[in-house]
Amino acid sequence: MKSNIGGMDRILRIIVGLVLIGLAATNTVGWWGYIGIVPLLTGLFRFCPAYTLLGMNTCPLDKR
């Protein structure tokens, strides 16, 4: 797996994932908030399968 997620994209994914999981844990948004696991994991592993399918890459050239 090559990295295809850059710095700012990674930070936003981790923040959104943590917020969604936190809201789900406090029953603010319901059980669907646990979908935040997906952006959290893609941010932590710096790899997004959807980006591969769409041919996208936000990772800088020197870090690939």
C-alpha positions, 0 to 999 in steps of 0.5 A: 500500500502506497501512501495516497493521503497528504498532511492536511487531508490526514489531519482532517480525516483524523479530526472528523473521525474522532469527533464522529466517534465521540458524538456517537459515544455520547449518544448525540448523533446515534449509532451511525456516528461510529462510521467515523472509524473509517476516516480515522483509520484511513488517516492513521494508515495514510491510505484510502482505497477510494482514492485508489479507485478514483485515481486521486492522490493528495500525498506530496511527490517526495513522500510517495 
